[in-house]
Amino acid sequence: SNPVRESFYMSLLKLMLNQAIANNPLARPSQKEQDAWFTQNIAEAKQAGECIASAKSTLMKSFSQIRSSISGQRYDLKTLDSLCLLVSRALEMPYISTFEQLEKWAGTPPKGSENQKEAFALASVERIVSDKKQQASSWRYIGPRATLLAYGIFENEKQLLSKNLTPDEMTRIVTEQQLRIQELTFFAQHHLEDFLDAHFLQNYNNSFKYDQTVLFTIDLTSKLLQVTSIFNDHLSKQLRLSDALREQLLYLRETLMKTAWASGKKKEAQEACEAFRASIEEVEDRQILTATQVFPYRASYLSYASCYDVQKLQEYYGFVKTLECPASERELYIFKCLKCTACSQIRHGRYDTALNTLARIQVESRMIYQNPKAQKHLMGMYHYLLGQALYFSGSAHWISATDSFSRAIAYWQLMGMDTSAEAANVYAMQSEIKRTQGAINEANELEKQAREILGRNAKLNACSFDVQALCSRLDVDCRGLSI
């Protein structure tokens, strides 16, 4: 049988339905008003593609039951979910579209008598109504609220990095972040004009910047991929943008390009890549940024464009070689370019060529190669790619490959990157080497490490290997986007 539901949550649902139907949480809507409201709202929900699992008669009967007596009553979850979905649409609160979401949003029920709980529920609904009357459609509310939501989502992600969280704390933070993302997504879908300006976008870009050297930003930006795409689509359609907005759009598109690629959305990543190129040309032509300021973004574009067109690698190399800057900075970009080149060669099975390209790094980026601590991420990737090229060159090179893999992991451990998708690939290759050598226990342990990383990693695409193919081979469900 259905469980008894907490009276506080049922009071909230009753008062919200009263508000939605009669515009007053304490109203008692007539049968005629109820019939008209349920008929219209069920039709609108279904037209929008929503699933209303219960019949109108069942929903009206349950609403009548909730109004007459709350304490100790049993309700079917399917019916409660349908009521919550209707009220969430009517009150523009998409983050309470199921009964479970309503419970999480409302928090722990207050202590006290049934009357005290009812009074607390009424205060909550009255606060919602007051906010909506005074602020919901006003930029004075939406702008600050959207900024706070973005900041809260960022802070939630940092909280999730803690290794001391209890299961309950983890659940609370994840739920809180999901609700914030749902609310920000709703604002993006319905109230963009009220908050999407250069100031908001600057704050957003500062928080949601994809950085492959900081592992948690991959998780964070992937969760906001839908919102970022909405921002980009809206701004792309605007005929007139201020220079400040054009500059922020450049930064937004770079994050969109990188995040879409890492999230396995290659078509979207390619479209974002071309949009990013257009932004680069725009800010340069309009002299919003200087040629020196634009350079890192053009290099970033060429590195990602080469994933779709390998001829771009030659353009990339020629571009960085002609850069007018200190030698150390030029060597840094040459290192990145040759790394991308070797990565592409490995992906296409040209392992000898990749080894030659990696050898060029020692010559053309000598200062960085001889001072590895200054560029731990690049050196980690160098040894990772070297290990891959050696691994695929045959068992005669496996001792050298193992040494390179160990060096890569050591660099990544210094940066907290030893739980990246690339690290999982290293453990998988090391496992195969150990298995071939007959060290079965070590092989199994390494494979277990690879599985654990892939099972919780948001990165579904990488230049140097097929992440999803590795997941399939190790029988792991790729987590992908968590929202």
VOPAGU-2260 file (C-alpha; in pm, 1 decimal, decimal comma):
REM VOPAGU-2260
SITE   aa  ch    i         X         Y         Z
SITE  SER   A    0       0,0       0,0       0,0
SITE  ASN   A    1     101,4     362,7     -37,2
SITE  PRO   A    2     295,7     514,6     254,0
SITE  VAL   A    3     165,9     787,4     483,5
SITE  ARG   A    4     302,5    1121,0     361,8
SITE  GLU   A    5     455,8    1387,4     584,8
SITE  SER   A    6     182,2    1640,5     662,2
SITE  PHE   A    7     410,5    1943,7     616,3
SITE  TYR   A    8     477,7    1855,9     251,7
SITE  MET   A    9     109,7    1782,8     191,5
SITE  SER   A   10      18,2    2121,8     340,8
SITE  LEU   A   11     264,1    2289,4     107,4
SITE  LEU   A   12     119,0    2110,6    -194,0
SITE  LYS   A   13    -238,3    2197,6     -91,6
SITE  LEU   A   14    -160,3    2566,5     -40,2
SITE  MET   A   15      35,2    2586,3    -366,6
SITE  LEU   A   16    -256,3    2430,1    -554,5
SITE  ASN   A   17    -495,3    2677,9    -393,3
SITE  GLN   A   18    -266,7    2960,2    -505,1
SITE  ALA   A   19    -234,6    2821,1    -857,9
SITE  ILE   A   20    -610,1    2763,9    -900,2
SITE  ALA   A   21    -762,4    3062,2    -714,8
SITE  ASN   A   22    -466,6    3300,7    -670,9
SITE  ASN   A   23    -488,4    3267,9    -292,4
SITE  PRO   A   24    -325,2    2997,0     -77,1
SITE  LEU   A   25    -618,2    3005,6     170,2
SITE  ALA   A   26    -888,7    2992,1     -97,2
SITE  ARG   A   27   -1131,9    2704,3    -136,3
SITE  PRO   A   28   -1173,5    2673,4    -513,9
SITE  SER   A   29   -1517,3    2561,5    -627,9
SITE  GLN   A   30   -1568,3    2237,6    -817,4
SITE  LYS   A   31   -1622,5    2440,3   -1133,7
SITE  GLU   A   32   -1295,6    2633,8   -1082,7
SITE  GLN   A   33   -1105,3    2312,4   -1016,2
SITE  ASP   A   34   -1248,3    2140,2   -1322,9
SITE  ALA   A   35   -1157,7    2434,0   -1548,6
SITE  TRP   A   36    -806,6    2466,1   -1403,0
SITE  PHE   A   37    -717,9    2096,5   -1423,6
SITE  THR   A   38    -859,4    2067,4   -1777,2
SITE  GLN   A   39    -657,7    2363,0   -1905,0
SITE  ASN   A   40    -331,0    2285,8   -1724,8
SITE  ILE   A   41    -328,7    1915,1   -1808,2
SITE  ALA   A   42    -382,9    2003,2   -2175,5
SITE  GLU   A   43    -102,5    2263,2   -2171,0
SITE  ALA   A   44     137,9    2022,9   -1997,4
SITE  LYS   A   45      71,0    1746,2   -2248,4
SITE  GLN   A   46     108,0    1990,7   -2537,0
SITE  ALA   A   47     449,9    2082,0   -2395,6
SITE  GLY   A   48     548,0    1713,6   -2399,5
SITE  GLU   A   49     510,8    1657,2   -2023,7
SITE  CYS   A   50     382,5    1325,8   -1891,1
SITE  ILE   A   51      73,5    1350,7   -1668,2
SITE  ALA   A   52      47,8     996,2   -1539,4
SITE  SER   A   53    -288,8    1025,9   -1360,7
SITE  ALA   A   54    -634,8    1101,3   -1499,8
SITE  LYS   A   55    -800,2    1436,2   -1429,6
SITE  SER   A   56   -1066,5    1271,1   -1211,7
SITE  THR   A   57    -796,1    1104,1    -999,9
SITE  LEU   A   58    -608,5    1431,8    -956,0
SITE  MET   A   59    -922,2    1621,8    -855,7
SITE  LYS   A   60   -1021,7    1347,9    -611,6
SITE  SER   A   61    -674,4    1354,5    -451,6
SITE  PHE   A   62    -680,9    1734,3    -426,8
SITE  SER   A   63   -1018,5    1713,7    -253,9
SITE  GLN   A   64    -878,1    1455,1     -12,4
SITE  ILE   A   65    -574,7    1671,5      64,0
SITE  ARG   A   66    -798,6    1969,2     137,9
SITE  SER   A   67   -1028,8    1775,2     370,9
SITE  SER   A   68    -768,7    1589,1     576,4
SITE  ILE   A   69    -389,9    1586,8     559,7
SITE  SER   A   70    -261,9    1399,6     864,1
SITE  GLY   A   71    -214,1    1024,0     829,0
SITE  GLN   A   72    -329,4    1007,1     466,3
SITE  ARG   A   73    -181,6     776,6     203,2
SITE  TYR   A   74    -122,9     895,8    -151,9
SITE  ASP   A   75      -1,2     732,6    -468,3
SITE  LEU   A   76     337,4     879,3    -571,0
SITE  LYS   A   77     236,3     885,9    -938,8
SITE  THR   A   78     -57,9    1111,1    -851,4
SITE  LEU   A   79     153,2    1336,7    -628,3
SITE  ASP   A   80     413,0    1371,4    -904,4
SITE  SER   A   81     140,6    1477,6   -1149,0
SITE  LEU   A   82       5,3    1737,5    -904,2
SITE  CYS   A   83     356,2    1872,8    -842,5
SITE  LEU   A   84     425,3    1896,0   -1215,2
SITE  LEU   A   85     106,2    2098,2   -1271,8
SITE  VAL   A   86     169,8    2334,0    -980,8
SITE  SER   A   87     537,2    2378,2   -1078,7
SITE  ARG   A   88     429,6    2491,0   -1423,9
SITE  ALA   A   89     157,0    2720,6   -1291,3
SITE  LEU   A   90     384,2    2889,9   -1035,4
SITE  GLU   A   91     693,1    2888,3   -1262,1
SITE  MET   A   92     891,3    2670,8   -1019,5
SITE  PRO   A   93    1037,0    2395,6   -1243,6
SITE  TYR   A   94    1256,2    2266,8    -962,9
SITE  ILE   A   95     955,3    2114,5    -777,1
SITE  SER   A   96     810,3    1916,3   -1068,1
SITE  THR   A   97     805,4    1588,7    -869,9
SITE  PHE   A   98     703,9    1517,9    -512,2
SITE  GLU   A   99    1061,0    1417,1    -426,8
SITE  GLN   A  100    1186,0    1752,7    -558,9
SITE  LEU   A  101     919,6    1931,8    -353,4
SITE  GLU   A  102    1041,8    1751,4     -40,5
SITE  LYS   A  103    1404,9    1838,3    -110,4
SITE  TRP   A  104    1323,4    2199,5    -194,2
SITE  ALA   A  105    1115,2    2242,7     125,8
SITE  GLY   A  106    1384,4    2084,7     342,6
SITE  THR   A  107    1344,9    1913,6     679,0
SITE  PRO   A  108     986,6    1942,0     813,7
SITE  PRO   A  109     957,2    2180,5    1110,0
SITE  LYS   A  110     887,0    2038,2    1454,1
SITE  GLY   A  111     555,6    2106,2    1625,9
SITE  SER   A  112     187,3    2032,3    1597,7
SITE  GLU   A  113      -2,1    1987,2    1271,5
SITE  ASN   A  114    -132,5    2344,1    1303,6
SITE  GLN   A  115     219,0    2477,1    1350,6
SITE  LYS   A  116     339,8    2288,1    1043,2
SITE  GLU   A  117      46,0    2425,4     844,2
SITE  ALA   A  118     134,3    2778,5     955,3
SITE  PHE   A  119     496,6    2726,9     850,6
SITE  ALA   A  120     384,1    2594,2     511,1
SITE  LEU   A  121     154,7    2894,6     467,1
SITE  ALA   A  122     440,9    3133,8     544,4
SITE  SER   A  123     653,8    2958,8     279,1
SITE  VAL   A  124     384,3    2989,5      12,6
SITE  GLU   A  125     308,5    3351,3     103,7
SITE  ARG   A  126     678,2    3431,6      67,3
SITE  ILE   A  127     679,7    3273,1    -279,7
SITE  VAL   A  128     369,1    3469,6    -379,1
SITE  SER   A  129     515,6    3793,9    -244,7
SITE  ASP   A  130     842,4    3742,2    -431,1
SITE  LYS   A  131     661,0    3672,6    -755,8
SITE  LYS   A  132     429,0    3970,9    -724,4
SITE  GLN   A  133     705,3    4215,3    -646,3
SITE  GLN   A  134    1003,4    4072,8    -826,6
SITE  ALA   A  135     966,0    3764,0   -1045,3
SITE  SER   A  136     924,8    3945,9   -1375,0
SITE  SER   A  137    1156,0    4229,1   -1280,3
SITE  TRP   A  138    1521,5    4257,0   -1373,8
SITE  ARG   A  139    1579,3    4390,6   -1020,3
SITE  TYR   A  140    1516,3    4037,6    -894,3
SITE  ILE   A  141    1614,5    3812,8   -1183,2
SITE  GLY   A  142    1963,4    3959,8   -1233,9
SITE  PRO   A  143    2087,9    3927,7    -875,1
SITE  ARG   A  144    1913,0    3591,4    -837,6
SITE  ALA   A  145    2076,0    3450,7   -1153,0
SITE  THR   A  146    2416,0    3572,7   -1031,8
SITE  LEU   A  147    2363,7    3413,0    -690,5
SITE  LEU   A  148    2254,3    3086,2    -850,9
SITE  ALA   A  149    2565,9    3076,0   -1069,0
SITE  TYR   A  150    2789,3    3148,7    -770,1
SITE  GLY   A  151    2607,8    2886,1    -560,2
SITE  ILE   A  152    2652,5    2620,0    -830,2
SITE  PHE   A  153    3025,0    2697,9    -842,3
SITE  GLU   A  154    3053,8    2679,1    -461,2
SITE  ASN   A  155    2862,9    2347,7    -456,1
SITE  GLU   A  156    3116,3    2199,9    -698,1
SITE  LYS   A  157    3405,6    2309,4    -476,3
SITE  GLN   A  158    3228,2    2155,2    -173,6
SITE  LEU   A  159    3203,7    1824,7    -359,7
SITE  LEU   A  160    3585,4    1813,3    -376,7
SITE  SER   A  161    3603,0    1749,4      -2,0
SITE  LYS   A  162    3701,6    1395,1      88,8
SITE  ASN   A  163    3539,5    1424,7     432,4
SITE  LEU   A  164    3174,9    1445,1     321,6
SITE  THR   A  165    2927,8    1200,7     472,6
SITE  PRO   A  166    2680,0    1032,3     232,7
SITE  ASP   A  167    2403,8    1260,0     365,6
SITE  GLU   A  168    2616,2    1573,6     310,6
SITE  MET   A  169    2703,8    1457,6     -38,9
SITE  THR   A  170    2336,2    1399,1    -120,8
SITE  ARG   A  171    2239,5    1740,0      18,0
SITE  ILE   A  172    2502,9    1926,3    -184,6
SITE  VAL   A  173    2426,7    1738,0    -507,1
SITE  THR   A  174    2052,8    1798,7    -464,5
SITE  GLU   A  175    2106,2    2166,7    -384,8
SITE  GLN   A  176    2323,6    2208,4    -693,0
SITE  GLN   A  177    2074,5    2028,6    -917,3
SITE  LEU   A  178    1791,8    2253,1    -798,6
SITE  ARG   A  179    2003,8    2563,7    -858,4
SITE  ILE   A  180    2090,7    2445,6   -1207,4
SITE  GLN   A  181    1723,9    2378,5   -1280,1
SITE  GLU   A  182    1628,8    2727,6   -1164,5
SITE  LEU   A  183    1909,2    2895,8   -1361,6
SITE  THR   A  184    1808,7    2693,5   -1668,9
SITE  PHE   A  185    1449,6    2813,1   -1625,1
SITE  PHE   A  186    1567,5    3174,9   -1608,2
SITE  ALA   A  187    1778,4    3118,6   -1920,8
SITE  GLN   A  188    1480,7    2974,7   -2106,6
SITE  HIS   A  189    1224,2    3236,6   -2001,8
SITE  HIS   A  190    1389,4    3554,6   -1866,4
SITE  LEU   A  191    1711,7    3607,7   -2061,3
SITE  GLU   A  192    1634,5    3969,7   -2140,8
SITE  ASP   A  193    1614,9    4044,0   -1767,3
SITE  PHE   A  194    1971,4    3949,1   -1676,6
SITE  LEU   A  195    2199,5    3851,8   -1968,3
SITE  ASP   A  196    2427,7    4153,5   -1994,1
SITE  ALA   A  197    2804,6    4201,5   -2001,5
SITE  HIS   A  198    2828,2    4227,7   -1621,7
SITE  PHE   A  199    2644,2    3897,7   -1560,8
SITE  LEU   A  200    2835,6    3721,7   -1837,7
SITE  GLN   A  201    3168,1    3838,3   -1697,0
SITE  ASN   A  202    3082,7    3686,2   -1357,3
SITE  TYR   A  203    2954,9    3371,1   -1526,3
SITE  ASN   A  204    3269,1    3333,7   -1739,7
SITE  ASN   A  205    3491,5    3383,9   -1435,6
SITE  SER   A  206    3320,5    3092,4   -1256,2
SITE  PHE   A  207    3254,0    2859,1   -1547,7
SITE  LYS   A  208    3581,4    2847,9   -1731,8
SITE  TYR   A  209    3697,3    2512,8   -1866,4
SITE  ASP   A  210    4053,0    2448,6   -1756,3
SITE  GLN   A  211    4190,9    2104,2   -1839,0
SITE  THR   A  212    4454,5    2144,6   -1567,7
SITE  VAL   A  213    4187,7    2176,2   -1296,2
SITE  LEU   A  214    3985,5    1857,3   -1295,9
SITE  PHE   A  215    3666,7    1976,2   -1127,4
SITE  THR   A  216    3606,6    2244,6   -1392,8
SITE  ILE   A  217    3536,2    1967,2   -1644,4
SITE  ASP   A  218    3253,9    1841,8   -1421,9
SITE  LEU   A  219    3132,1    2193,9   -1354,4
SITE  THR   A  220    3121,6    2324,2   -1712,0
SITE  SER   A  221    2960,3    2003,5   -1839,1
SITE  LYS   A  222    2673,1    2050,9   -1593,0
SITE  LEU   A  223    2617,7    2403,0   -1729,7
SITE  LEU   A  224    2653,4    2307,1   -2096,6
SITE  GLN   A  225    2281,4    2354,0   -2169,1
SITE  VAL   A  226    2271,5    2697,0   -2003,9
SITE  THR   A  227    2590,3    2808,8   -2180,4
SITE  SER   A  228    2444,0    2696,7   -2514,6
SITE  ILE   A  229    2125,9    2897,2   -2448,8
SITE  PHE   A  230    2333,7    3209,9   -2375,7
SITE  ASN   A  231    2536,9    3161,3   -2693,7
SITE  ASP   A  232    2231,5    3095,7   -2914,7
SITE  HIS   A  233    2056,1    3406,5   -2784,0
SITE  LEU   A  234    2354,0    3636,8   -2828,3
SITE  SER   A  235    2427,8    3492,5   -3174,5
SITE  LYS   A  236    2086,3    3615,0   -3293,7
SITE  GLN   A  237    2132,7    3970,9   -3168,9
SITE  LEU   A  238    2210,3    4223,3   -3441,0
SITE  ARG   A  239    2365,5    4476,6   -3206,8
SITE  LEU   A  240    2598,4    4388,4   -2922,6
SITE  SER   A  241    2815,3    4619,2   -2715,4
SITE  ASP   A  242    3190,0    4570,0   -2737,8
SITE  ALA   A  243    3185,6    4449,3   -2376,4
SITE  LEU   A  244    2934,3    4177,4   -2465,1
SITE  ARG   A  245    3130,2    4076,6   -2776,1
SITE  GLU   A  246    3439,4    4027,5   -2560,5
SITE  GLN   A  247    3251,5    3815,3   -2306,0
SITE  LEU   A  248    3092,9    3615,3   -2589,0
SITE  LEU   A  249    3444,9    3527,9   -2707,0
SITE  TYR   A  250    3528,0    3379,1   -2366,7
SITE  LEU   A  251    3191,0    3202,5   -2344,9
SITE  ARG   A  252    3234,6    3038,6   -2684,4
SITE  GLU   A  253    3579,7    2908,6   -2594,6
SITE  THR   A  254    3437,8    2736,1   -2286,7
SITE  LEU   A  255    3143,2    2606,2   -2491,9
SITE  MET   A  256    3378,4    2463,6   -2755,1
SITE  LYS   A  257    3602,6    2289,8   -2501,8
SITE  THR   A  258    3319,0    2159,4   -2286,4
SITE  ALA   A  259    3114,4    2025,5   -2578,4
SITE  TRP   A  260    3422,7    1845,0   -2709,3
SITE  ALA   A  261    3508,7    1688,8   -2372,5
SITE  SER   A  262    3143,7    1593,6   -2319,0
SITE  GLY   A  263    3136,4    1389,2   -2638,5
SITE  LYS   A  264    2915,1    1633,1   -2831,2
SITE  LYS   A  265    3140,8    1657,4   -3135,3
SITE  LYS   A  266    2892,3    1821,2   -3373,8
SITE  GLU   A  267    2809,2    2093,4   -3118,5
SITE  ALA   A  268    3180,9    2135,5   -3045,8
SITE  GLN   A  269    3258,8    2187,3   -3414,4
SITE  GLU   A  270    2980,5    2446,9   -3445,4
SITE  ALA   A  271    3107,9    2623,0   -3131,9
SITE  CYS   A  272    3461,6    2609,3   -3273,6
SITE  GLU   A  273    3355,6    2801,1   -3585,2
SITE  ALA   A  274    3153,0    3047,0   -3375,5
SITE  PHE   A  275    3463,8    3097,0   -3159,8
SITE  ARG   A  276    3667,1    3171,7   -3474,4
SITE  ALA   A  277    3407,4    3431,1   -3579,0
SITE  SER   A  278    3432,3    3595,3   -3235,5
SITE  ILE   A  279    3811,2    3606,6   -3260,3
SITE  GLU   A  280    3794,0    3785,5   -3594,8
SITE  GLU   A  281    3525,9    4020,5   -3465,0
SITE  VAL   A  282    3711,3    4137,1   -3153,6
SITE  GLU   A  283    4027,2    4180,8   -3358,6
SITE  ASP   A  284    3857,5    4370,6   -3644,7
SITE  ARG   A  285    3674,9    4599,5   -3402,8
SITE  GLN   A  286    3998,6    4642,9   -3201,7
SITE  ILE   A  287    3824,5    4532,5   -2882,8
SITE  LEU   A  288    4138,1    4331,5   -2803,5
SITE  THR   A  289    4490,8    4381,9   -2931,4
SITE  ALA   A  290    4664,6    4126,9   -3154,1
SITE  THR   A  291    4872,7    4019,6   -2853,2
SITE  GLN   A  292    4560,1    3967,0   -2644,1
SITE  VAL   A  293    4389,5    3773,6   -2923,8
SITE  PHE   A  294    4683,9    3539,5   -2984,9
SITE  PRO   A  295    4606,3    3279,9   -2711,5
SITE  TYR   A  296    4248,1    3248,0   -2839,3
SITE  ARG   A  297    4357,7    3197,0   -3199,8
SITE  ALA   A  298    4600,4    2928,9   -3081,5
SITE  SER   A  299    4318,6    2768,9   -2881,8
SITE  TYR   A  300    4093,0    2773,3   -3189,0
SITE  LEU   A  301    4357,4    2612,2   -3411,6
SITE  SER   A  302    4425,8    2336,8   -3157,9
SITE  TYR   A  303    4057,0    2238,9   -3149,2
SITE  ALA   A  304    3996,3    2298,0   -3520,5
SITE  SER   A  305    4272,3    2045,6   -3592,8
SITE  CYS   A  306    4050,1    1778,9   -3435,6
SITE  TYR   A  307    3824,4    1815,5   -3740,2
SITE  ASP   A  308    4080,7    1918,2   -4000,6
SITE  VAL   A  309    4435,4    1786,0   -3955,0
SITE  GLN   A  310    4561,6    2044,7   -4205,4
SITE  LYS   A  311    4501,7    2302,9   -3932,5
SITE  LEU   A  312    4802,2    2158,1   -3746,9
SITE  GLN   A  313    5038,0    2300,8   -4011,5
SITE  GLU   A  314    4863,5    2638,1   -3985,7
SITE  TYR   A  315    4890,4    2613,8   -3604,9
SITE  TYR   A  316    5264,2    2546,8   -3618,9
SITE  GLY   A  317    5330,5    2824,9   -3870,4
SITE  PHE   A  318    5124,6    3063,9   -3659,4
SITE  VAL   A  319    5311,9    3003,1   -3333,0
SITE  LYS   A  320    5654,2    3003,2   -3499,1
SITE  THR   A  321    5599,9    3359,5   -3623,1
SITE  LEU   A  322    5478,6    3493,1   -3287,4
SITE  GLU   A  323    5663,5    3807,2   -3177,8
SITE  CYS   A  324    5718,8    3747,9   -2807,7
SITE  PRO   A  325    5982,6    3631,2   -2559,0
SITE  ALA   A  326    6144,7    3300,7   -2657,1
SITE  SER   A  327    6007,7    3122,7   -2348,8
SITE  GLU   A  328    5648,7    3212,4   -2444,5
SITE  ARG   A  329    5701,1    3102,6   -2805,4
SITE  GLU   A  330    5844,7    2770,9   -2686,5
SITE  LEU   A  331    5538,2    2719,5   -2468,3
SITE  TYR   A  332    5306,1    2748,0   -2768,1
SITE  ILE   A  333    5534,1    2534,4   -2985,1
SITE  PHE   A  334    5522,8    2269,4   -2711,7
SITE  LYS   A  335    5140,3    2279,2   -2712,2
SITE  CYS   A  336    5128,6    2264,1   -3092,3
SITE  LEU   A  337    5364,3    1967,3   -3118,0
SITE  LYS   A  338    5172,7    1795,1   -2837,6
SITE  CYS   A  339    4850,1    1833,9   -3039,7
SITE  THR   A  340    5030,5    1706,9   -3349,6
SITE  ALA   A  341    5160,0    1395,0   -3171,2
SITE  CYS   A  342    4816,2    1339,1   -3022,6
SITE  SER   A  343    4656,6    1339,9   -3368,9
SITE  GLN   A  344    4923,8    1107,7   -3506,0
SITE  ILE   A  345    4864,3     857,6   -3224,5
SITE  ARG   A  346    4488,9     872,4   -3281,7
SITE  HIS   A  347    4549,6     784,5   -3649,0
SITE  GLY   A  348    4793,7     501,1   -3571,1
SITE  ARG   A  349    5110,9     678,9   -3689,6
SITE  TYR   A  350    5319,7     586,2   -3386,6
SITE  ASP   A  351    5670,1     624,9   -3536,2
SITE  THR   A  352    5577,2     971,5   -3664,0
SITE  ALA   A  353    5439,2    1060,3   -3320,7
SITE  LEU   A  354    5767,1     955,5   -3156,1
SITE  ASN   A  355    5957,0    1182,9   -3397,5
SITE  THR   A  356    5721,7    1471,9   -3320,4
SITE  LEU   A  357    5765,4    1424,6   -2945,5
SITE  ALA   A  358    6144,7    1419,4   -2995,6
SITE  ARG   A  359    6115,1    1762,3   -3160,0
SITE  ILE   A  360    5972,7    1899,7   -2833,7
SITE  GLN   A  361    6307,7    1835,5   -2665,1
SITE  VAL   A  362    6474,5    2053,2   -2929,6
SITE  GLU   A  363    6216,6    2323,0   -3011,7
SITE  SER   A  364    6088,8    2368,0   -2654,4
SITE  ARG   A  365    6419,7    2307,2   -2480,2
SITE  MET   A  366    6367,6    2558,5   -2198,1
SITE  ILE   A  367    6038,5    2400,7   -2092,8
SITE  TYR   A  368    6164,3    2045,3   -2132,6
SITE  GLN   A  369    6468,3    2124,2   -1916,2
SITE  ASN   A  370    6254,6    2295,3   -1650,1
SITE  PRO   A  371    5961,0    2051,9   -1619,1
SITE  LYS   A  372    5830,0    2175,6   -1282,5
SITE  ALA   A  373    5721,1    2502,3   -1442,8
SITE  GLN   A  374    5478,4    2322,8   -1676,3
SITE  LYS   A  375    5366,5    2010,9   -1489,8
SITE  HIS   A  376    5053,3    1963,4   -1698,7
SITE  LEU   A  377    5238,0    1981,3   -2030,7
SITE  MET   A  378    5512,6    1748,7   -1909,5
SITE  GLY   A  379    5253,2    1506,3   -1779,6
SITE  MET   A  380    5085,6    1505,0   -2122,4
SITE  TYR   A  381    5426,0    1469,0   -2293,2
SITE  HIS   A  382    5511,8    1153,1   -2097,8
SITE  TYR   A  383    5155,6    1023,6   -2138,4
SITE  LEU   A  384    5169,4    1058,8   -2517,4
SITE  LEU   A  385    5523,3     918,4   -2529,1
SITE  GLY   A  386    5405,4     618,2   -2327,3
SITE  GLN   A  387    5109,8     566,5   -2562,4
SITE  ALA   A  388    5326,7     581,6   -2874,9
SITE  LEU   A  389    5571,5     333,2   -2721,4
SITE  TYR   A  390    5292,4     104,4   -2597,9
SITE  PHE   A  391    5136,3      76,3   -2943,7
SITE  SER   A  392    5479,5      31,6   -3107,3
SITE  GLY   A  393    5497,1    -322,0   -2965,3
SITE  SER   A  394    5596,8    -521,7   -2657,2
SITE  ALA   A  395    5966,5    -455,2   -2717,7
SITE  HIS   A  396    5900,4     -94,7   -2605,4
SITE  TRP   A  397    5682,5    -171,9   -2303,5
SITE  ILE   A  398    5953,6    -117,1   -2041,2
SITE  SER   A  399    6007,4     235,8   -2175,0
SITE  ALA   A  400    5630,0     285,7   -2202,1
SITE  THR   A  401    5582,9     185,1   -1838,2
SITE  ASP   A  402    5850,1     433,7   -1731,1
SITE  SER   A  403    5679,1     715,0   -1926,8
SITE  PHE   A  404    5339,1     625,4   -1781,9
SITE  SER   A  405    5482,6     638,1   -1429,1
SITE  ARG   A  406    5628,1     982,0   -1496,1
SITE  ALA   A  407    5295,1    1105,5   -1633,8
SITE  ILE   A  408    5104,9     983,7   -1326,8
SITE  ALA   A  409    5365,6    1142,3   -1097,9
SITE  TYR   A  410    5315,1    1483,2   -1262,4
SITE  TRP   A  411    4936,9    1447,6   -1252,0
SITE  GLN   A  412    4942,7    1352,4    -884,9
SITE  LEU   A  413    5115,2    1682,4    -810,7
SITE  MET   A  414    4822,4    1860,5    -978,9
SITE  GLY   A  415    4532,4    1645,3    -859,6
SITE  MET   A  416    4486,5    1518,8   -1217,1
SITE  ASP   A  417    4550,4    1152,3   -1142,2
SITE  THR   A  418    4175,9    1082,8   -1158,5
SITE  SER   A  419    4137,8    1222,9   -1511,4
SITE  ALA   A  420    4010,7    1021,3   -1807,5
SITE  GLU   A  421    4368,1    1016,5   -1941,7
SITE  ALA   A  422    4489,8     865,9   -1613,0
SITE  ALA   A  423    4227,1     591,5   -1652,1
SITE  ASN   A  424    4367,7     520,5   -1998,0
SITE  VAL   A  425    4717,1     493,4   -1851,0
SITE  TYR   A  426    4599,8     243,3   -1588,5
SITE  ALA   A  427    4419,3      40,9   -1856,8
SITE  MET   A  428    4733,5      20,4   -2073,4
SITE  GLN   A  429    4950,8     -63,7   -1772,4
SITE  SER   A  430    4700,8    -334,6   -1683,2
SITE  GLU   A  431    4735,3    -491,0   -2028,6
SITE  ILE   A  432    5114,5    -486,5   -1998,9
SITE  LYS   A  433    5102,0    -655,9   -1655,7
SITE  ARG   A  434    4849,0    -913,4   -1777,1
SITE  THR   A  435    5068,4   -1005,0   -2073,4
SITE  GLN   A  436    5363,1   -1039,1   -1835,0
SITE  GLY   A  437    5161,3   -1276,2   -1615,2
SITE  ALA   A  438    5124,2   -1035,5   -1319,8
SITE  ILE   A  439    4748,8   -1096,4   -1296,6
SITE  ASN   A  440    4688,8    -945,7    -951,0
SITE  GLU   A  441    4864,0    -620,7   -1043,4
SITE  ALA   A  442    4676,5    -615,6   -1374,5
SITE  ASN   A  443    4342,0    -654,5   -1199,1
SITE  GLU   A  444    4422,0    -378,1    -951,8
SITE  LEU   A  445    4521,1    -136,8   -1230,3
SITE  GLU   A  446    4206,3    -222,5   -1425,4
SITE  LYS   A  447    3998,9    -159,1   -1112,0
SITE  GLN   A  448    4156,5     188,6   -1080,5
SITE  ALA   A  449    4069,7     261,8   -1443,5
SITE  ARG   A  450    3709,3     149,2   -1391,4
SITE  GLU   A  451    3664,9     360,4   -1078,9
SITE  ILE   A  452    3788,2     673,3   -1256,4
SITE  LEU   A  453    3577,9     622,6   -1569,7
SITE  GLY   A  454    3266,7     550,3   -1366,8
SITE  ARG   A  455    3267,1     897,9   -1212,7
SITE  ASN   A  456    3434,5    1102,9   -1487,0
SITE  ALA   A  457    3242,8    1363,0   -1688,4
SITE  LYS   A  458    3487,6    1355,2   -1978,1
SITE  LEU   A  459    3349,0    1146,3   -2263,3
SITE  ASN   A  460    3586,1    1255,0   -2537,7
SITE  ALA   A  461    3962,2    1299,9   -2559,2
SITE  CYS   A  462    4198,9    1373,5   -2844,9
SITE  SER   A  463    4439,9    1091,8   -2763,5
SITE  PHE   A  464    4198,7     798,4   -2723,5
SITE  ASP   A  465    3834,4     693,8   -2751,2
SITE  VAL   A  466    3693,8     731,0   -2399,3
SITE  GLN   A  467    3364,0     558,9   -2473,0
SITE  ALA   A  468    3536,8     265,1   -2643,5
SITE  LEU   A  469    3752,6     218,8   -2332,4
SITE  CYS   A  470    3440,6     233,9   -2113,2
SITE  SER   A  471    3280,1     -33,8   -2329,5
SITE  ARG   A  472    3590,7    -255,9   -2317,0
SITE  LEU   A  473    3609,0    -232,8   -1937,1
SITE  ASP   A  474    3229,3    -268,7   -1904,2
SITE  VAL   A  475    3184,5      71,4   -1739,4
SITE  ASP   A  476    2881,5     298,9   -1774,8
SITE  CYS   A  477    3013,1     638,9   -1879,0
SITE  ARG   A  478    2870,4     895,1   -1641,3
SITE  GLY   A  479    2861,7    1179,1   -1888,7
SITE  LEU   A  480    2666,5    1492,7   -1814,0
SITE  SER   A  481    2517,4    1478,6   -1468,9
SITE  ILE   A  482    2241,2    1721,8   -1549,7
